[in-house]
Each structure stands twice: as C-alpha cells, then as structure tokens.
Amino acid sequence: MTKQSQTNQQCPPEKMKNPPMNVHLKARRENGRIEWDVDFKSPPDNGKVMIDLPNKSGAHDIVFHLVPTQGLNISFNTCDPIWVDENAQCPPPPGINSDQIGVEDCKDRKLTIRDANSGPGRDLTYQLNFVGVDPCDPVIRNGGNV
C-alpha cells in the first residue's frame, strides 16, 4: 500500500532501513500434536525461540513463511494471524496489544509484520495462529531506540 500526500498524489512506500527478516516455520506431528520448528538467525533463549532486534536499529519487517509439510495442509488464520503483548507470559492474550507490531500482509502461507522497534526495550510475546492446528508462540526481543 502506498501513502498519499495531502494533494492526493501517490507517494512511494516508505523504504525500510533494514532488510526483511525471513522466518521459516515447519510443522511436524509429534505424539498426536503439531509441534513447530522455527528457523532464523537467533538461537533459543531458555528454550524459547527468540527474534532479537538490536537497540537503535529501527523498524524491521518480519516475514513468516510456512514450509510445506507432507501430510499437513496448514495455513495462517488470515483474519487473526497474530496475537502480541508486551512483557507478558506466553501465550499472550488475544489481539495485538502493542504499538510496536502491525500486520502488513497475510496470505495462506506467508505473514508479514512490521515491528517498529521504538521506545524502551521490551520483549514481545506473540502467538501465530493457523487454521485447524495448534499455534506457535515464540518471542521478539525489541532493543528499542533509547
């Protein structure tokens, strides 16, 4: 979506300082439940998979990709793809309860969010919601900009 100026002219979309962070999610069936393998750069922290955004690094687009898994037809809940809360227990309560996160786009197999990573540092607990299977609930550590 492009921004419009006060004169109603089309302006180019805001250019991101940081390249998109790609996160690959692969579901597997284990003991009758769906478990999630989350693949990106940061190692797990106390057993929880965590995205770590550095202090003063600005906004980041985070793109979650569902990796096809044989025998499982999984898609994002496009009407309610993510729940987020600040410095809360996992899983977070329903909804986006933070000014740091916005959904940019959601399709069946790909969700793009924008994390403002502004203000004081904080942890964002979040849950990714899917159709017909258990959610995935990692953590984003926002370094902030102060």
DOVONU-440108 format. One line per field, with one value per atom (N, C-alpha, C): atom name; chain; residue number from 1; y, x, z. Coordinates in nm, 3 decimals, padded with zeros to 5 digits. Each point is the difference from the previous one (the first is absolute). Layout:
a: CA; ...
c: A; ...
k: NUM; ...
Y: Y; ...
X: X; ...
Z: Z; ...
***
This chain:
a: N; CA; C; N; CA; C; N; CA; C; N; CA; C; N; CA; C; N; CA; C; N; CA; C; N; CA; C; N; CA; C; N; CA; C; N; CA; C; N; CA; C; N; CA; C; N; CA; C; N; CA; C; N; CA; C; N; CA; C; N; CA; C; N; CA; C; N; CA; C; N; CA; C; N; CA; C; N; CA; C; N; CA; C; N; CA; C; N; CA; C; N; CA; C; N; CA; C; N; CA; C; N; CA; C; N; CA; C; N; CA; C; N; CA; C; N; CA; C; N; CA; C; N; CA; C; N; CA; C; N; CA; C; N; CA; C; N; CA; C; N; CA; C; N; CA; C; N; CA; C; N; CA; C; N; CA; C; N; CA; C; N; CA; C; N; CA; C; N; CA; C; N; CA; C; N; CA; C; N; CA; C; N; CA; C; N; CA; C; N; CA; C; N; CA; C; N; CA; C; N; CA; C; N; CA; C; N; CA; C; N; CA; C; N; CA; C; N; CA; C; N; CA; C; N; CA; C; N; CA; C; N; CA; C; N; CA; C; N; CA; C; N; CA; C; N; CA; C; N; CA; C; N; CA; C; N; CA; C; N; CA; C; N; CA; C; N; CA; C; N; CA; C; N; CA; C; N; CA; C; N; CA; C; N; CA; C; N; CA; C; N; CA; C; N; CA; C; N; CA; C; N; CA; C; N; CA; C; N; CA; C; N; CA; C; N; CA; C; N; CA; C; N; CA; C; N; CA; C; N; CA; C; N; CA; C; N; CA; C; N; CA; C; N; CA; C; N; CA; C; N; CA; C; N; CA; C; N; CA; C; N; CA; C; N; CA; C; N; CA; C; N; CA; C; N; CA; C; N; CA; C; N; CA; C; N; CA; C; N; CA; C; N; CA; C; N; CA; C; N; CA; C; N; CA; C; N; CA; C; N; CA; C; N; CA; C; N; CA; C; N; CA; C; N; CA; C; N; CA; C; N; CA; C; N; CA; C; N; CA; C; N; CA; C; N; CA; C; N; CA; C; N; CA; C; N; CA; C; N; CA; C; N; CA; C; N; CA; C; N; CA; C; N; CA; C; N; CA; C; N; CA; C; N; CA; C; N; CA; C; N; CA; C; N; CA; C; N; CA; C; N; CA; C; N; CA; C; N; CA; C
c: A; A; A; A; A; A; A; A; A; A; A; A; A; A; A; A; A; A; A; A; A; A; A; A; A; A; A; A; A; A; A; A; A; A; A; A; A; A; A; A; A; A; A; A; A; A; A; A; A; A; A; A; A; A; A; A; A; A; A; A; A; A; A; A; A; A; A; A; A; A; A; A; A; A; A; A; A; A; A; A; A; A; A; A; A; A; A; A; A; A; A; A; A; A; A; A; A; A; A; A; A; A; A; A; A; A; A; A; A; A; A; A; A; A; A; A; A; A; A; A; A; A; A; A; A; A; A; A; A; A; A; A; A; A; A; A; A; A; A; A; A; A; A; A; A; A; A; A; A; A; A; A; A; A; A; A; A; A; A; A; A; A; A; A; A; A; A; A; A; A; A; A; A; A; A; A; A; A; A; A; A; A; A; A; A; A; A; A; A; A; A; A; A; A; A; A; A; A; A; A; A; A; A; A; A; A; A; A; A; A; A; A; A; A; A; A; A; A; A; A; A; A; A; A; A; A; A; A; A; A; A; A; A; A; A; A; A; A; A; A; A; A; A; A; A; A; A; A; A; A; A; A; A; A; A; A; A; A; A; A; A; A; A; A; A; A; A; A; A; A; A; A; A; A; A; A; A; A; A; A; A; A; A; A; A; A; A; A; A; A; A; A; A; A; A; A; A; A; A; A; A; A; A; A; A; A; A; A; A; A; A; A; A; A; A; A; A; A; A; A; A; A; A; A; A; A; A; A; A; A; A; A; A; A; A; A; A; A; A; A; A; A; A; A; A; A; A; A; A; A; A; A; A; A; A; A; A; A; A; A; A; A; A; A; A; A; A; A; A; A; A; A; A; A; A; A; A; A; A; A; A; A; A; A; A; A; A; A; A; A; A; A; A; A; A; A; A; A; A; A; A; A; A; A; A; A; A; A; A; A; A; A; A; A; A; A; A; A; A; A; A; A; A; A; A; A; A; A; A; A; A; A; A; A; A; A; A; A
k: 1; 1; 1; 2; 2; 2; 3; 3; 3; 4; 4; 4; 5; 5; 5; 6; 6; 6; 7; 7; 7; 8; 8; 8; 9; 9; 9; 10; 10; 10; 11; 11; 11; 12; 12; 12; 13; 13; 13; 14; 14; 14; 15; 15; 15; 16; 16; 16; 17; 17; 17; 18; 18; 18; 19; 19; 19; 20; 20; 20; 21; 21; 21; 22; 22; 22; 23; 23; 23; 24; 24; 24; 25; 25; 25; 26; 26; 26; 27; 27; 27; 28; 28; 28; 29; 29; 29; 30; 30; 30; 31; 31; 31; 32; 32; 32; 33; 33; 33; 34; 34; 34; 35; 35; 35; 36; 36; 36; 37; 37; 37; 38; 38; 38; 39; 39; 39; 40; 40; 40; 41; 41; 41; 42; 42; 42; 43; 43; 43; 44; 44; 44; 45; 45; 45; 46; 46; 46; 47; 47; 47; 48; 48; 48; 49; 49; 49; 50; 50; 50; 51; 51; 51; 52; 52; 52; 53; 53; 53; 54; 54; 54; 55; 55; 55; 56; 56; 56; 57; 57; 57; 58; 58; 58; 59; 59; 59; 60; 60; 60; 61; 61; 61; 62; 62; 62; 63; 63; 63; 64; 64; 64; 65; 65; 65; 66; 66; 66; 67; 67; 67; 68; 68; 68; 69; 69; 69; 70; 70; 70; 71; 71; 71; 72; 72; 72; 73; 73; 73; 74; 74; 74; 75; 75; 75; 76; 76; 76; 77; 77; 77; 78; 78; 78; 79; 79; 79; 80; 80; 80; 81; 81; 81; 82; 82; 82; 83; 83; 83; 84; 84; 84; 85; 85; 85; 86; 86; 86; 87; 87; 87; 88; 88; 88; 89; 89; 89; 90; 90; 90; 91; 91; 91; 92; 92; 92; 93; 93; 93; 94; 94; 94; 95; 95; 95; 96; 96; 96; 97; 97; 97; 98; 98; 98; 99; 99; 99; 100; 100; 100; 101; 101; 101; 102; 102; 102; 103; 103; 103; 104; 104; 104; 105; 105; 105; 106; 106; 106; 107; 107; 107; 108; 108; 108; 109; 109; 109; 110; 110; 110; 111; 111; 111; 112; 112; 112; 113; 113; 113; 114; 114; 114; 115; 115; 115; 116; 116; 116; 117; 117; 117; 118; 118; 118; 119; 119; 119; 120; 120; 120; 121; 121; 121; 122; 122; 122; 123; 123; 123; 124; 124; 124; 125; 125; 125; 126; 126; 126; 127; 127; 127; 128; 128; 128; 129; 129; 129; 130; 130; 130; 131; 131; 131; 132; 132; 132; 133; 133; 133; 134; 134; 134; 135; 135; 135; 136; 136; 136; 137; 137; 137; 138; 138; 138; 139; 139; 139; 140; 140; 140; 141; 141; 141; 142; 142; 142; 143; 143; 143; 144; 144; 144; 145; 145; 145; 146; 146; 146
Y: -00.117; 00.117; 00.124; 00.098; 00.122; 00.111; 00.090; 00.116; 00.103; 00.083; 00.109; 00.132; 00.096; 00.132; 00.077; 00.118; 00.082; 00.044; 00.000; 00.037; -00.122; -00.116; -00.123; -00.063; 00.036; -00.063; -00.126; -00.100; -00.124; 00.022; -00.045; 00.008; -00.141; -00.021; -00.136; -00.051; -00.133; -00.054; 00.037; 00.010; 00.033; -00.106; 00.044; -00.093; -00.044; -00.130; -00.056; 00.007; 00.042; 00.005; -00.143; -00.090; -00.137; -00.094; -00.100; -00.099; -00.083; -00.058; -00.083; -00.119; -00.035; -00.118; -00.114; -00.105; -00.115; -00.108; -00.046; -00.105; -00.114; -00.119; -00.116; -00.089; -00.033; -00.081; -00.135; -00.107; -00.133; -00.077; -00.049; -00.078; -00.146; -00.067; -00.146; -00.058; -00.120; -00.068; -00.078; 00.023; -00.069; -00.034; -00.130; -00.047; 00.056; 00.001; 00.045; 00.150; 00.077; 00.147; 00.055; 00.125; 00.070; 00.076; -00.026; 00.074; 00.082; 00.108; 00.094; 00.008; -00.007; 00.030; 00.139; 00.090; 00.139; 00.025; 00.045; 00.015; 00.147; 00.060; 00.134; 00.012; 00.118; 00.016; -00.015; 00.042; 00.004; -00.137; -00.037; -00.128; 00.008; -00.117; 00.001; 00.063; 00.065; 00.061; -00.068; -00.075; -00.074; -00.089; -00.064; -00.092; 00.066; 00.133; 00.071; 00.057; -00.018; 00.057; 00.150; 00.079; 00.144; 00.075; 00.099; 00.094; 00.117; 00.037; 00.103; 00.120; 00.111; 00.121; 00.095; 00.038; 00.083; 00.140; 00.055; 00.135; 00.099; 00.097; 00.109; -00.047; -00.119; -00.050; 00.037; 00.060; 00.045; -00.112; 00.032; -00.093; -00.118; -00.112; -00.123; -00.063; -00.045; -00.087; -00.143; -00.077; -00.141; -00.080; -00.090; -00.078; -00.146; -00.051; -00.139; -00.081; -00.104; -00.087; -00.138; -00.054; -00.138; -00.094; -00.090; -00.098; -00.116; -00.040; -00.112; -00.127; -00.070; -00.124; -00.107; -00.111; -00.108; -00.049; -00.010; -00.051; 00.106; 00.122; 00.107; 00.118; 00.039; 00.114; 00.116; 00.077; 00.105; 00.136; 00.091; 00.138; 00.095; 00.124; 00.103; 00.029; 00.038; 00.052; 00.145; 00.022; 00.132; 00.110; -00.037; 00.100; 00.038; -00.086; 00.022; -00.071; 00.045; -00.078; 00.008; 00.107; 00.017; 00.069; -00.047; 00.068; 00.046; 00.119; 00.056; 00.073; -00.013; 00.079; 00.033; 00.102; 00.045; -00.056; -00.057; -00.050; -00.086; -00.086; -00.085; -00.147; -00.083; -00.144; -00.053; -00.114; -00.070; -00.100; -00.018; 00.080; 00.134; 00.099; 00.131; -00.005; 00.101; 00.008; 00.032; -00.025; 00.028; 00.145; 00.021; 00.133; 00.050; 00.116; 00.066; 00.108; -00.029; 00.088; 00.070; 00.061; 00.071; 00.098; 00.118; 00.096; -00.034; -00.107; -00.036; -00.085; -00.070; -00.099; 00.037; -00.015; 00.014; -00.107; -00.051; -00.098; 00.077; -00.030; 00.064; -00.079; -00.134; -00.085; -00.141; -00.069; -00.139; -00.078; -00.107; -00.095; -00.137; -00.101; -00.134; -00.050; 00.024; -00.058; 00.104; 00.129; 00.104; 00.115; 00.038; 00.112; 00.100; 00.127; 00.107; 00.097; 00.022; 00.098; 00.106; 00.118; 00.105; 00.024; -00.010; 00.027; 00.136; 00.097; 00.136; 00.005; -00.091; -00.004; 00.141; 00.067; 00.137; 00.009; 00.112; 00.020; -00.087; -00.027; -00.082; -00.144; -00.068; -00.141; -00.082; -00.108; -00.086; -00.131; -00.101; -00.127; -00.001; -00.046; -00.015; -00.149; -00.045; -00.138; -00.001; -00.100; -00.007; -00.142; -00.013; -00.130; 00.010; -00.091; -00.008; -00.097; 00.041; -00.079; -00.060; -00.126; -00.076; -00.056; -00.053; -00.062; -00.147; -00.039; -00.139; -00.069; 00.072; -00.061; 00.091; -00.056; 00.077; 00.119; 00.110; 00.118; -00.021; 00.097; 00.006; 00.130; -00.006; 00.121; 00.032; 00.045; 00.047; 00.140; 00.066; 00.132; 00.090; 00.130; 00.102; 00.086; 00.013; 00.091; 00.130; 00.106; 00.131; 00.074; 00.041; 00.079; 00.142; 00.048; 00.136; 00.101; 00.128; 00.104; 00.103; -00.038; 00.092; -00.061
X: 00.085; -00.085; 00.090; -00.037; 00.080; -00.066; 00.082; -00.050; -00.049; -00.095; -00.047; 00.034; 00.045; 00.030; -00.130; 00.011; -00.119; -00.064; 00.076; -00.057; -00.056; -00.007; -00.056; 00.089; 00.127; 00.091; 00.055; 00.028; 00.059; 00.147; 00.039; 00.138; 00.053; 00.129; 00.053; -00.008; -00.008; -00.002; 00.127; -00.011; 00.114; 00.109; 00.121; 00.112; 00.051; 00.017; 00.049; 00.152; 00.052; 00.145; 00.057; -00.077; 00.045; -00.061; 00.077; -00.060; -00.101; -00.098; -00.098; 00.068; -00.052; 00.049; -00.094; 00.054; -00.079; 00.005; -00.117; -00.013; -00.078; 00.060; -00.065; -00.058; -00.127; -00.072; -00.034; 00.039; -00.032; -00.073; -00.117; -00.080; 00.039; -00.008; 00.018; -00.096; -00.047; -00.091; 00.083; -00.026; 00.074; -00.097; -00.013; -00.090; -00.142; -00.049; -00.137; -00.020; 00.106; -00.007; 00.085; -00.023; 00.086; 00.106; 00.125; 00.113; 00.063; 00.066; 00.054; 00.152; 00.065; 00.142; 00.008; 00.071; 00.011; 00.144; 00.022; 00.135; 00.028; 00.093; 00.052; 00.134; 00.057; 00.139; 00.025; -00.093; 00.028; -00.019; 00.088; -00.017; -00.111; -00.052; -00.103; 00.053; -00.088; 00.032; -00.086; 00.062; -00.074; -00.108; 00.034; -00.094; -00.102; -00.007; -00.095; 00.076; -00.057; 00.059; -00.026; 00.105; -00.013; 00.059; -00.074; 00.051; 00.056; 00.125; 00.066; 00.031; -00.071; 00.022; 00.089; 00.114; 00.096; -00.054; 00.052; -00.032; 00.035; -00.086; 00.020; 00.016; -00.054; 00.010; -00.122; -00.101; -00.117; -00.098; -00.096; -00.108; 00.052; -00.066; 00.034; -00.128; 00.003; -00.105; 00.042; -00.092; 00.025; -00.099; 00.055; -00.082; 00.003; -00.116; -00.014; -00.047; 00.078; -00.031; -00.036; -00.113; -00.034; 00.067; 00.082; 00.069; -00.097; -00.024; -00.090; 00.047; -00.093; 00.028; -00.092; 00.057; -00.079; -00.105; -00.123; -00.108; -00.067; 00.053; -00.060; -00.032; -00.125; -00.043; -00.027; 00.102; -00.008; 00.006; -00.083; 00.003; -00.021; 00.044; -00.023; -00.150; -00.044; -00.134; 00.007; -00.039; 00.019; -00.084; -00.105; -00.082; 00.058; 00.083; 00.055; 00.137; 00.099; 00.124; 00.096; -00.009; 00.100; -00.063; 00.040; -00.033; 00.131; 00.003; 00.124; -00.031; 00.093; -00.008; 00.143; 00.015; 00.132; 00.032; 00.120; 00.051; -00.103; -00.068; -00.106; 00.041; -00.075; 00.022; -00.047; 00.055; -00.045; -00.107; -00.102; -00.034; -00.062; 00.007; -00.058; -00.152; -00.068; -00.145; -00.033; -00.124; -00.039; 00.021; 00.032; 00.012; 00.143; 00.018; 00.131; -00.002; 00.066; -00.001; 00.134; 00.046; 00.127; -00.002; 00.061; 00.013; 00.120; 00.070; 00.122; -00.026; -00.113; -00.025; -00.122; 00.013; -00.112; 00.009; -00.113; -00.004; 00.006; 00.101; 00.015; -00.073; 00.004; -00.063; -00.013; -00.105; -00.016; -00.068; 00.065; -00.054; 00.004; -00.052; -00.008; 00.134; 00.109; 00.129; 00.107; -00.038; 00.099; -00.065; 00.064; -00.045; 00.114; -00.029; 00.099; -00.049; 00.085; -00.031; 00.109; -00.031; 00.101; 00.013; 00.124; 00.032; 00.068; -00.061; 00.054; 00.133; 00.021; 00.121; 00.037; -00.097; 00.022; -00.031; 00.040; -00.025; 00.092; -00.040; 00.085; 00.006; 00.111; 00.013; -00.105; -00.044; -00.102; -00.008; -00.054; -00.027; -00.146; -00.022; -00.134; -00.031; -00.094; -00.043; -00.106; 00.008; -00.096; -00.038; -00.115; -00.051; -00.044; 00.048; -00.044; -00.116; -00.108; -00.122; -00.021; -00.041; -00.017; -00.142; -00.036; -00.131; 00.010; -00.076; -00.015; 00.114; 00.107; 00.112; 00.044; 00.081; 00.051; 00.083; -00.003; 00.079; 00.149; 00.078; 00.144; 00.023; 00.075; 00.012; 00.143; 00.085; 00.134; -00.002; 00.119; 00.013; 00.084; -00.034; 00.083; 00.060; 00.132; 00.067; 00.029; -00.074; 00.020; 00.107; 00.106; 00.104; -00.044; -00.100; -00.049; 00.093; -00.022; 00.087; 00.042; -00.005; 00.044; 00.113
Z: 00.000; 00.000; 00.000; -00.080; -00.007; 00.079; 00.050; 00.072; -00.101; 00.042; -00.084; 00.067; -00.079; 00.055; 00.018; 00.060; 00.021; -00.131; -00.109; -00.129; -00.073; 00.067; -00.054; -00.108; -00.007; -00.094; 00.066; -00.081; 00.051; 00.035; 00.118; 00.044; 00.009; -00.022; 00.009; 00.144; 00.018; 00.136; 00.075; 00.133; 00.084; -00.018; -00.024; -00.019; 00.138; 00.015; 00.126; 00.004; 00.115; 00.020; 00.010; 00.059; 00.023; -00.102; -00.046; -00.090; 00.076; -00.070; 00.070; 00.069; 00.116; 00.071; -00.038; -00.058; -00.041; 00.106; 00.041; 00.101; -00.065; 00.000; -00.060; 00.109; -00.016; 00.098; -00.064; 00.067; -00.051; 00.109; -00.034; 00.094; -00.009; 00.114; 00.002; 00.102; -00.030; 00.092; 00.100; 00.129; 00.106; 00.113; 00.029; 00.106; -00.015; -00.124; -00.025; -00.003; 00.019; -00.001; -00.113; -00.033; -00.096; 00.079; -00.032; 00.058; -00.113; 00.038; -00.100; 00.009; -00.116; -00.013; -00.060; 00.068; -00.042; -00.039; -00.123; -00.053; -00.034; 00.075; -00.031; 00.070; 00.009; 00.044; 00.150; 00.085; 00.144; 00.065; 00.094; 00.069; 00.105; 00.044; 00.104; 00.130; 00.075; 00.128; 00.105; 00.091; 00.102; -00.060; -00.111; -00.063; -00.090; -00.001; -00.087; -00.120; -00.116; -00.120; 00.004; -00.026; 00.015; -00.120; -00.049; -00.098; 00.080; -00.024; 00.079; -00.091; 00.021; -00.079; 00.079; -00.056; 00.073; 00.034; 00.109; 00.043; -00.111; -00.021; -00.096; -00.144; -00.033; -00.138; -00.083; 00.062; -00.075; -00.029; -00.086; -00.032; -00.083; 00.017; -00.072; -00.052; -00.125; -00.050; 00.029; 00.057; 00.030; -00.085; -00.082; -00.092; 00.045; 00.039; 00.041; -00.120; -00.034; -00.113; 00.053; -00.041; 00.035; -00.099; 00.049; -00.083; -00.022; -00.125; -00.024; 00.071; 00.061; 00.071; -00.056; -00.043; -00.058; 00.100; -00.045; 00.084; 00.087; 00.001; 00.080; -00.092; -00.002; -00.082; 00.096; 00.032; 00.102; -00.067; 00.050; -00.050; 00.118; -00.019; 00.101; 00.010; 00.118; 00.018; -00.050; -00.122; -00.063; 00.066; 00.074; 00.070; 00.136; 00.057; 00.134; 00.009; -00.080; -00.013; 00.118; 00.081; 00.106; 00.121; 00.118; 00.126; 00.060; 00.059; 00.054; 00.131; 00.096; 00.123; 00.042; 00.082; 00.044; 00.138; 00.014; 00.128; 00.072; -00.074; 00.055; -00.008; 00.067; -00.006; -00.135; -00.040; -00.120; 00.041; -00.077; -00.117; 00.041; -00.089; 00.031; -00.011; 00.055; -00.018; -00.146; -00.042; -00.139; -00.040; -00.127; -00.057; -00.006; -00.058; -00.006; 00.107; 00.112; 00.117; 00.014; -00.108; -00.002; -00.116; 00.021; -00.110; -00.087; 00.030; -00.073; -00.124; -00.006; -00.104; -00.083; -00.130; -00.092; -00.107; -00.043; -00.109; -00.131; -00.081; -00.130; -00.109; 00.010; -00.101; 00.057; -00.036; 00.042; -00.111; -00.039; -00.097; 00.068; -00.066; 00.059; 00.054; -00.073; 00.036; 00.036; 00.007; 00.026; 00.077; 00.111; 00.083; 00.011; -00.029; 00.014; 00.106; 00.102; 00.103; 00.000; 00.051; 00.019; 00.150; 00.047; 00.140; 00.004; 00.068; 00.006; 00.076; 00.095; 00.081; 00.049; 00.061; 00.047; 00.149; 00.059; 00.142; 00.084; 00.125; 00.087; -00.048; 00.031; -00.034; 00.074; -00.060; 00.061; -00.077; 00.064; -00.067; -00.044; -00.123; -00.053; -00.008; 00.081; -00.014; -00.110; -00.085; -00.109; -00.029; -00.063; -00.040; -00.144; -00.083; -00.138; -00.007; -00.064; -00.004; -00.139; 00.000; -00.122; -00.005; -00.113; -00.016; 00.039; 00.104; 00.036; 00.072; 00.038; 00.073; 00.113; 00.091; 00.114; -00.047; 00.076; -00.035; 00.030; -00.043; 00.027; 00.076; 00.114; 00.083; 00.045; -00.095; 00.037; 00.060; 00.010; 00.063; -00.091; -00.002; -00.067; 00.110; 00.003; 00.094; -00.074; 00.033; -00.059; 00.079; -00.068; 00.065; 00.026; -00.078; 00.016; -00.063; 00.034; -00.056; 00.103; 00.128; 00.105; 00.079
***
